[in-house]
Amino acid sequence: MPSSQWLPDIVSVADFSPDMPDLNNPGSSNIVNAIPRAASADGSITSYGPMMRLTTYGGGLNLPCQGAAAYLDSGDNVNIFAGDQQNLYQYTSNSPSPTVVSNGTNPYNCSSTGMWHFALFGGRVLATDYESPIQSFVLNSSTTFSPLANGGITSLALVAGSGYTNGTYALTVSNAGSGSGFAGTVTVAGGALSSFAITNTGKLYPQTATIAVPAGAGGGSLGTITPTIQTIAPNAMYFAIISNFLMCVNTNDPVYGPQPQCAWWSGDNDPTNWPTVGTALAATYQSSFNNLYGEGGQCQGVVGNLGTANGAIFMQHAVWAVNYVGPPDVFYFTPCEGTRGTPAPGSILQLGAYVYYLGEDGFYRFDGTNSVPIGINRVDKTFFANASPQYFGRMSSAYDPVNRMIWWAYCTNSATAGISNAMIGYSPFLDKWTQIADDTFPGASFVECLLRAYTFGKTLDSAGANSIDSAAANIFPMDSLVWTGGSLLFGGFTSNTDGNTNHSLGYFNGTNYAATIDMPEREFNPMGRMDMNSYRPLTDAQVGDVAGAMIKREKTSDPVGSFNPVNMNSYGECPQIKSGRYIRARTIINSGATWSNFIGVKYKGRPGGQY
C-alpha cells in the first residue's frame, strides 16, 4: 500500500452555504466569526479573515437599547443618539457616558418588541417609536428632545389696545377642538396689553383656535391676542426623507386614528410643517397623504434615494416605489412586489442605490424596481429554521464600512427577552455570507442593537490606572480606529461585555473573536475509503493559535462525526489519523489571535480499502 502523501490540490475555503448538502457542497456548512475577503486583486481567490470583538466604549443606557443612530453636527462633532423603552439618550465627545435627553422624565413607552427609528433633516435629529409624537432635537441648540409638531401654541401676537385694567391675567383658549394643556398669562400695563408668558404650550390645537382678552382686564378696545399654533404631525412607526419631504408611514393621529397602510408627508423642505390635509395651505406646501390599500398588510419601513426610484415603502406583503412628480399629486406610488414584503422592519438596510432586506422567504436586494434573491440555496432555510419570528420586530441591521459587510442581528429560538444572540453577515461586493456568535458568552444574548457609528476619539488617559496591556483596562488595540475621532466604524449596544446587563455602546474593533472554519466535505477516493493522517491549515495565524482536526463520515446519512482538535505543530500541520469515505477539516483560530487570511487546506493521506 502506498505511503501517505500530500494531495496535489489545495482545497480552497468556500462560501458559507449551510442550506446545501454536506457532500460536494460548493460552499461550507459551518463558518463562525470569520468574514469573507478577496485575497487577490481581481477577486478570483477568496479568503476568510478575522472578525473583531464588540468592545464597550463607555457607560450604558438604563434599559436595553431599542434603536440608535450617529450623526455629525455642523462643526463635525460626533453625536450618537439611542433609545430604550423609557428614554432617549445622547453620547458626545465630552463624556463616555450617555446623557438623558428625553422630553420629560421617563416620558416614553416604546413597545418591548418595537424599535426607535432616527433620521437627520438638515440639522434636526428626528426620532419616532409610534407610541409618542415624533421627537425633534436641533443639533448645537437643543438640550432635550421635544415634539416635532403637535399643535402646541408656541407664541402670541399682541395688539395693545387701550382702556384695560393693569394687572396679570390667565389666558383661556376658544375654538380649541380637542386641544388641551395650554397655560399662559398676559400682562396689562398703562392700560394696554404689554407682554405675555407661556408656561405650557399644550397640544392638539387646531389652526382656528383663538385667545380672547381676559374679561377681568376690563372693557378696553382694539386689543387682540393671536396665537401662533404649531401644526400637528402624525405619530409614525417609520419615516424617511424623500425628495426634501419627511415621509411617515404607518401613522396614527387624532383625526384619522391608526392608519397602518398610510403614507403621509410634510410640507416641502420643512419637517415641522403639517398643514391640514386637503386645505389650500396643504396644497401650497405640497403636503398630503396616500393610503396604500390592498393586501400588502401594514407598512414596515420606508427609504429614500434608490437607483430607479426616489424612495420605496416596504409592507408586510408588498413593496411600493415612490417617485416625486410635483403638484397636484406630489408623489406617485407604484407597486413593485405584489406578494413579497418583509416580516422584519429592522432588516431594511440601504446601501447606496440598493436596499437589502429580509423577505418572507429569504434575503433580497432591491433597486427601486426589482428584488433579487441573495440568500437562496445558501442561508435562507438555515436562517428561518433558527430565527425566532416572535422577535422579528427587534431585528436590527447596519453596514460595516471597514470590512464592507452588511450585518443583521436577530434572536434565535434560544434567545431571551428579545435580545439578539446571533448575527448573519453578507458581503455585497463578494456575494458571500458568514455568521457571528459571541465567544465570550456563548449562547447568551449579546447584541441589543446594531448601528454604523462614528468614533469620538480616545486617549491613553481613558485607560485609567490599568496597564494598557491589561485585560482589565478593557480598551481597544493601539492600531484601532477608535483612537481617531470621527472615523466610521461598525458599532452596537451590548448586554454582556463584562458579564452584566449594562446596555453599553461599543465598537466591533476589539481583539479578534475565536473563528471556526469548516472545509467542504469531499470524497477523495471514489473507489473506497481514504486514510488521512494530517492536514495543513493555510493561514497566517501563528503556531499556538491554531488547532483543528479532520471529520469523517461513512455514509451521507451519518451525522457529522466527533471533533477532537489537535494543535498545529511547528511544521504548520494538524496531524491526526482519520479513515473514512467522506472527509472534511475543521480549523479553529483562537480568540485574540493575530491573523489576516485563511485560504484553505492541504490534506495528507492515501487511498484506503475498497468497498
C-alpha positions in Angstrom: 0.0 0.0 0.0 1.5 3.4 -0.9 2.6 5.7 1.9 0.7 8.9 2.7 1.4 11.8 0.5 0.3 15.4 0.3 -2.6 15.6 -2.1 -1.8 17.8 -5.0 -4.6 20.3 -4.8 -5.4 23.0 -2.3 -8.9 22.7 -1.1 -10.0 26.4 -1.0 -12.1 28.0 1.6 -15.7 28.2 0.4 -18.7 30.5 0.8 -20.8 29.9 3.9 -23.7 27.8 2.5 -25.4 25.8 5.2 -28.5 25.2 3.2 -26.7 22.9 0.8 -26.0 19.2 1.3 -22.7 18.5 3.2 -21.2 16.3 0.4 -19.8 18.2 -2.6 -21.3 21.5 -1.2 -19.8 24.2 -3.3 -19.6 26.1 0.0 -19.1 25.4 3.7 -21.8 24.4 6.1 -20.0 25.9 9.1 -18.1 29.2 9.3 -18.3 31.3 12.5 -16.6 34.6 13.4 -14.7 34.9 10.1 -15.5 37.3 7.3 -15.1 36.8 3.5 -12.3 38.7 1.9 -10.8 38.9 -1.6 -7.2 37.6 -1.5 -6.4 38.7 -5.0 -6.9 42.0 -6.8 -9.4 40.6 -9.2 -11.4 38.7 -6.5 -10.7 35.3 -8.1 -9.1 34.0 -4.9 -11.2 34.3 -1.7 -10.1 34.0 1.8 -11.8 34.5 5.2 -10.3 36.9 7.8 -10.9 37.7 11.4 -13.9 39.5 12.9 -13.2 41.9 15.8 -15.0 41.6 19.1 -17.7 44.1 20.2 -15.9 46.1 22.9 -17.6 48.8 25.0 -16.8 52.5 24.7 -18.4 53.9 27.9 -21.5 54.0 30.1 -24.7 52.3 29.2 -28.5 53.0 29.0 -30.9 52.3 31.8 -32.7 49.6 29.7 -31.9 47.5 26.6 -31.2 49.7 23.5 -34.1 49.7 21.0 -32.6 51.8 18.3 -29.6 54.1 17.7 -28.0 56.4 15.1 -24.9 58.5 14.7 -24.6 62.0 13.2 -22.1 64.8 12.7 -23.2 68.4 13.5 -22.1 71.5 11.6 -18.8 71.5 13.4 -18.1 67.8 12.6 -18.7 66.9 16.2 -19.9 63.3 16.8 -23.4 62.8 18.3 -24.8 59.3 18.9 -28.5 59.0 19.9 -30.1 55.9 21.3 -33.5 55.0 22.8 -34.8 52.4 25.2 -38.4 51.8 26.4 -38.5 54.9 28.5 -35.8 57.4 27.4 -33.8 58.9 24.6 -30.0 59.4 25.2 -27.1 61.4 23.6 -23.4 60.4 23.5 -20.9 63.2 22.7 -17.2 63.5 22.8 -17.4 65.3 26.2 -18.3 62.2 28.1 -18.2 58.4 27.5 -21.5 58.1 29.4 -24.8 59.0 27.8 -26.9 62.0 28.8 -30.7 61.6 29.1 -32.2 64.0 26.5 -35.9 62.9 26.8 -38.8 65.2 26.7 -39.5 64.9 30.4 -38.8 62.2 32.9 -39.2 58.6 31.5 -41.8 60.0 29.1 -41.9 57.3 26.5 -43.4 53.8 26.3 -41.8 52.1 23.4 -43.2 48.7 22.7 -41.0 45.8 24.1 -41.0 44.3 20.6 -40.6 47.7 18.8 -37.7 50.0 17.9 -36.8 53.6 17.8 -36.1 55.0 14.3 -34.0 58.1 13.6 -33.4 60.5 10.7 -31.5 63.7 10.2 -33.3 66.5 8.4 -30.9 69.4 8.0 -29.5 69.9 11.5 -32.6 68.4 13.1 -32.4 64.8 14.5 -35.8 63.1 14.4 -36.9 60.1 16.5 -40.0 58.0 16.4 -41.4 54.9 18.1 -45.1 55.3 17.1 -46.2 55.4 20.7 -45.1 59.0 21.1 -45.3 62.1 18.9 -42.3 62.4 16.5 -39.4 63.8 18.6 -37.1 66.6 17.5 -33.6 67.6 18.6 -31.8 70.5 16.9 -28.0 69.9 16.9 -25.9 72.6 18.6 -29.1 74.1 20.1 -31.4 71.6 21.8 -30.7 70.1 25.2 -33.7 67.7 25.2 -36.0 66.3 22.6 -39.4 67.8 22.1 -42.4 67.0 19.9 -41.7 67.9 16.3 -45.2 69.4 15.6 -48.0 68.6 18.0 -50.4 71.5 17.7 -49.0 73.5 20.6 -49.3 77.3 21.0 -45.8 78.4 20.5 -46.1 82.2 20.7 -48.7 85.1 20.8 -49.0 88.3 18.9 -50.4 91.2 20.9 -52.2 94.3 19.7 -52.0 96.6 22.7 -55.3 98.4 22.6 -56.3 100.9 25.4 -58.5 101.2 28.5 -57.7 97.9 30.2 -57.1 97.4 33.9 -53.5 96.9 34.8 -52.5 93.5 36.1 -51.6 89.9 35.1 -54.4 87.6 33.9 -54.6 83.9 33.0 -55.4 83.2 29.3 -58.0 80.9 28.0 -58.5 79.4 24.5 -61.6 79.1 22.5 -62.4 77.2 19.3 -59.9 74.7 20.7 -61.2 71.5 19.3 -59.5 68.6 21.1 -56.6 70.9 22.2 -55.6 70.8 25.9 -52.8 71.6 28.2 -52.2 75.3 27.3 -51.3 77.6 30.2 -50.2 81.2 30.0 -50.7 84.8 31.1 -51.0 88.3 29.7 -49.9 91.5 31.5 -51.7 94.8 31.2 -49.5 97.9 31.8 -50.5 101.5 31.2 -54.0 100.3 30.2 -52.6 98.3 27.2 -51.7 94.6 26.6 -47.9 94.7 27.1 -46.5 91.2 27.5 -47.3 87.5 27.8 -45.8 84.4 29.2 -46.5 80.8 28.1 -45.9 78.2 30.8 -47.3 75.2 28.8 -47.7 75.1 25.0 -50.3 72.4 25.2 -51.2 70.1 22.3 -53.7 69.2 19.6 -54.9 72.8 19.0 -56.4 73.5 15.5 -55.2 76.4 13.5 -58.6 78.1 14.1 -58.1 78.3 17.9 -58.3 81.9 19.3 -57.5 83.6 22.6 -59.7 86.4 23.9 -58.7 89.3 26.1 -59.4 88.1 29.7 -62.7 89.5 31.0 -61.1 90.6 34.2 -58.9 93.1 32.3 -61.9 95.4 31.8 -63.6 96.8 28.7 -60.7 98.1 26.7 -60.8 98.5 23.0 -58.8 97.3 19.9 -56.7 94.9 21.9 -56.3 91.4 20.5 -54.2 88.2 21.2 -53.5 86.0 18.2 -51.8 82.6 18.8 -49.1 81.0 16.6 -50.0 77.3 16.6 -47.6 74.6 15.6 -49.2 72.3 13.1 -49.8 68.7 14.0 -47.7 65.8 12.7 -49.0 62.3 12.9 -47.4 59.7 15.1 -45.4 57.4 12.8 -44.0 53.9 13.0 -41.3 54.7 10.4 -40.1 57.7 8.4 -37.5 58.8 5.8 -36.5 61.9 3.8 -37.7 61.5 0.2 -37.2 64.5 -2.2 -37.0 67.1 0.6 -40.1 65.8 2.3 -40.4 63.9 5.6 -42.5 60.9 4.7 -44.1 59.0 7.5 -45.7 55.6 7.1 -47.9 53.5 9.4 -49.4 56.6 11.1 -51.7 57.5 13.9 -53.3 60.9 14.5 -56.3 62.3 16.4 -58.5 62.7 13.2 -58.0 59.5 11.3 -56.7 57.2 14.1 -54.4 54.3 13.3 -53.7 54.0 9.6 -51.2 51.1 9.1 -51.2 51.5 5.3 -50.9 55.3 5.2 -48.0 57.3 3.7 -48.2 61.0 4.9 -45.6 63.6 4.1 -44.7 67.1 5.5 -44.5 70.4 3.8 -41.7 70.8 1.2 -38.3 71.1 2.9 -39.9 71.6 6.4 -40.5 68.6 8.6 -42.2 70.8 11.2 -44.9 71.9 8.7 -48.0 69.6 8.6 -51.0 71.7 7.4 -54.4 70.1 7.5 -54.7 67.7 4.6 -56.9 68.8 1.8 -56.7 72.5 2.5 -55.3 75.2 0.2 -52.4 75.7 2.6 -51.5 72.0 2.4 -51.6 72.2 -1.4 -49.3 75.3 -1.3 -46.7 73.3 0.7 -47.4 70.0 -1.3 -48.3 68.2 2.0 -50.7 65.3 1.7 -51.2 61.6 2.3 -51.9 58.4 0.4 -53.3 55.1 1.6 -51.8 52.0 0.0 -54.9 50.0 0.2 -54.8 46.3 -0.7 -53.4 43.0 0.5 -50.0 44.3 1.4 -50.6 44.4 5.1 -49.2 47.2 7.2 -46.2 49.4 6.3 -42.9 48.1 7.7 -40.5 50.7 6.6 -39.6 53.5 4.2 -36.3 54.6 2.5 -35.3 57.3 0.1 -33.0 57.8 -2.9 -32.8 54.4 -4.7 -31.3 53.6 -8.0 -34.5 53.7 -10.0 -36.9 55.5 -7.6 -36.9 58.4 -5.3 -37.9 56.1 -2.5 -39.7 52.9 -1.5 -42.2 51.7 1.1 -41.9 48.2 2.4 -45.1 46.5 3.7 -45.7 43.0 5.1 -46.5 41.5 1.7 -45.7 44.2 -0.8 -43.1 46.8 -1.8 -44.1 50.2 -3.4 -41.8 52.5 -5.4 -42.2 56.2 -4.6 -41.4 59.0 -7.1 -41.8 62.7 -6.8 -44.0 64.1 -9.7 -44.8 67.6 -8.3 -48.3 69.2 -7.7 -51.1 68.3 -7.6 -50.3 64.6 -7.0 -46.8 65.3 -5.5 -45.9 61.6 -5.2 -46.7 58.7 -7.5 -46.8 55.2 -5.9 -46.1 52.1 -7.9 -46.4 48.5 -6.7 -43.2 46.6 -7.4 -43.5 43.5 -5.3 -47.2 42.5 -5.1 -46.8 39.4 -2.8 -43.4 39.8 -1.2 -42.7 42.2 1.6 -40.8 41.9 4.9 -41.7 40.5 8.3 -38.8 42.3 9.9 -38.7 46.2 9.7 -35.2 46.3 11.2 -33.8 44.2 8.4 -34.3 47.0 5.9 -30.8 48.5 5.2 -30.0 51.0 2.5 -26.5 51.0 1.0 -26.0 53.3 -2.0 -28.7 52.8 -4.6 -29.8 49.5 -3.1 -31.9 48.2 -0.2 -31.1 44.9 1.4 -33.9 43.2 3.4 -35.3 40.0 4.8 -38.3 39.0 2.7 -40.9 36.4 3.7 -38.9 33.7 2.1 -35.3 34.9 2.3 -32.9 37.8 1.9 -33.1 40.2 -1.1 -31.6 43.2 -2.8 -34.0 45.8 -4.1 -33.0 48.7 -6.5 -36.3 50.6 -6.6 -37.9 48.3 -9.3 -37.0 44.7 -8.7 -35.9 42.4 -5.9 -33.1 39.9 -6.4 -32.6 37.0 -4.1 -29.2 36.9 -2.4 -29.6 34.1 0.1 -31.4 31.4 -1.9 -29.7 27.9 -1.6 -27.2 29.3 0.8 -28.5 30.7 4.1 -32.3 31.3 3.8 -33.5 28.0 5.1 -31.0 27.8 7.9 -31.9 31.4 9.0 -35.6 30.7 9.2 -35.0 27.4 11.0 -33.0 29.2 13.7 -34.6 32.6 13.9 -37.5 33.4 16.3 -40.4 35.0 14.5 -41.7 36.3 17.8 -38.8 38.8 17.9 -38.6 39.8 14.2 -39.6 43.3 15.4 -36.3 43.6 17.3 -34.1 42.6 14.4 -31.5 45.3 13.6 -29.0 45.9 10.8 -26.0 48.0 10.0 -23.2 48.4 7.4 -19.6 47.7 8.4 -17.6 50.3 6.5 -14.2 48.7 7.4 -15.0 45.2 6.3 -17.6 46.3 3.8 -20.2 43.9 5.2 -23.9 44.1 5.8 -24.9 42.7 9.2 -28.2 41.6 10.7 -28.6 40.9 14.4 -31.5 38.6 15.3 -32.9 36.4 18.0 -32.7 32.6 17.6 -35.2 30.3 19.2 -33.0 30.2 22.3 -32.7 34.0 22.8 -34.2 35.5 25.9 -36.1 38.8 26.5 -35.9 39.8 22.8 -32.1 40.5 22.9 -30.3 39.3 19.8 -27.9 36.4 20.3 -26.8 35.8 16.7 -25.6 37.8 13.6 -25.5 37.0 10.0 -23.4 38.9 7.5 -23.3 39.4 3.8 -20.6 41.0 1.5 -22.4 42.7 -1.3 -19.1 43.1 -3.2 -18.0 39.4 -3.0 -21.6 38.0 -2.8 -20.6 35.8 0.2 -22.0 35.1 3.6 -20.9 34.4 7.2 -22.2 34.3 10.8 -21.1 35.7 14.1 -21.6 34.2 17.6 -20.1 35.7 20.7 -17.3 33.5 22.1 -17.1 35.3 25.4 -20.6 34.4 26.5 -21.6 31.5 24.1 -25.3 31.2 23.6 -26.0 34.4 25.6 -27.8 37.4 24.3 -25.1 39.9 23.4 -26.2 42.4 20.7 -29.1 44.7 21.6 -28.9 46.9 18.5 -26.5 47.5 15.6 -25.5 50.8 14.1 -23.0 52.4 11.8 -21.2 54.7 14.3 -18.7 57.4 14.4 -15.8 57.3 16.9 -15.4 60.0 19.4 -11.6 59.6 19.8 -9.9 58.1 22.9 -6.8 58.9 24.7 -4.5 56.8 26.9 -5.9 58.7 29.8 -9.1 56.8 29.3 -7.3 53.6 30.3 -7.2 54.9 33.9 -4.8 53.3 36.3 -4.7 50.0 34.4 -1.8 49.0 32.2 -2.7 49.4 28.5 -1.8 45.7 28.1 -4.2 44.7 30.9 -7.4 43.0 30.1 -8.9 44.9 33.0 -8.4 48.1 31.0 -11.0 47.0 28.5 -9.6 49.3 25.8 -9.0 48.9 22.1 -5.9 47.7 20.3 -3.4 50.5 19.7 -4.0 50.4 15.9 -7.8 50.7 16.4 -9.6 53.5 14.6 -11.4 54.1 17.9 -8.5 56.3 18.9 -9.2 58.6 16.0 -12.4 60.7 16.4 -14.9 61.0 13.5 -14.0 57.7 11.9 -16.8 55.5 10.7 -16.9 52.1 12.3 -19.4 49.3 12.8 -20.9 49.5 16.3 -23.7 48.3 18.5 -25.1 48.1 22.0 -24.1 45.1 24.1 -25.6 43.3 27.1 -22.8 41.0 28.2 -19.4 42.5 27.6 -18.5 42.4 31.2 -20.9 39.7 32.4 -23.6 42.3 33.3 -26.6 43.6 31.5 -25.2 47.1 31.0 -26.6 48.2 27.6 -23.4 49.9 26.6 -22.3 51.5 23.4 -19.5 49.5 21.7 -17.5 49.1 18.5 -16.6 45.9 16.7 -12.9 46.9 16.8 -11.6 45.0 19.8 -9.5 41.8 19.7 -10.4 39.1 17.3 -13.2 36.6 18.0 -12.3 32.9 18.0 -13.0 31.7 14.4 -14.2 28.3 13.3 -13.9 27.4 9.6 -15.1 24.1 8.1 -13.9 23.0 4.7 -16.3 21.5 2.2 -16.8 17.7 2.6 -15.2 15.7 -0.2 -14.9 12.1 -1.4 -11.2 11.9 -2.2 -11.2 8.2 -3.2 -14.3 7.4 -5.3 -13.3 3.7 -5.2 -13.3 3.3 -1.5 -12.1 4.8 1.8 -9.4 7.4 2.4 -6.8 7.1 5.1 -5.8 10.5 6.3 -3.0 11.4 8.7 -2.6 15.1 8.6 -3.8 18.4 7.1 -2.2 21.8 6.8 -4.3 24.9 7.5 -3.3 27.6 5.0 -3.4 30.7 7.3 -1.0 33.4 8.6 -2.1 32.7 12.2 0.8 31.6 14.3 1.6 28.3 15.9 -0.1 28.2 19.3 -3.2 30.0 17.9 -4.4 27.3 15.5 -6.0 23.9 16.2 -8.0 21.6 14.1 -9.0 18.1 13.1 -10.5 16.1 10.2 -14.0 14.8 10.5 -15.1 11.6 8.7 -18.3 10.0 7.7 -19.0 6.6 6.1 -22.5 7.4 4.7 -24.2 10.6 3.7 -26.9 9.7 6.1 -24.5 9.7 9.0 -24.4 12.6 11.4 -21.2 14.8 11.4 -18.6 12.9 13.3 -16.8 13.8 16.5 -14.3 16.7 16.6 -11.1 16.3 18.6 -8.8 19.2 17.7 -5.1 19.0 17.9 -2.8 22.0 18.0 -1.0 23.0 14.8 2.7 21.9 15.1 5.8 23.8 14.1 5.6 22.4 10.6 2.2 24.0 10.2 0.3 20.7 10.4 -2.5 19.3 12.4 -1.6 15.6 12.4 -4.5 13.2 13.2 -5.4 9.8 11.8 -8.8 9.5 10.2 -10.2 6.9 7.9 -13.5 7.2 6.1 -15.2 7.8 2.8 -16.2 11.4 3.3 -13.7 13.9 4.8 -13.7 17.5 5.9 -11.4 19.6 8.0 -12.4 22.0 10.8 -10.0 24.7 11.9 -10.2 26.8 15.0 -8.2 30.0 15.3 -8.0 31.2 18.9 -9.7 34.2 20.4 -7.3 37.2 20.4 -5.0 35.7 17.7 -3.4 38.0 15.2 -4.1 36.9 11.6 -5.4 38.2 8.3 -6.3 35.3 6.0 -7.4 31.7 5.8 -7.4 30.5 2.2 -7.9 26.7 2.6 -6.1 23.5 3.5 -3.9 20.8 2.1 -4.5 17.1 3.0 -2.1 14.3 3.5 -3.3 10.7 3.1 -3.6 7.7 0.9 -6.4 5.6 -0.6 -7.8 3.0 1.8 -9.6 -0.2 1.3 -12.3 -0.5 -1.4 -15.9 -1.3 -0.7 
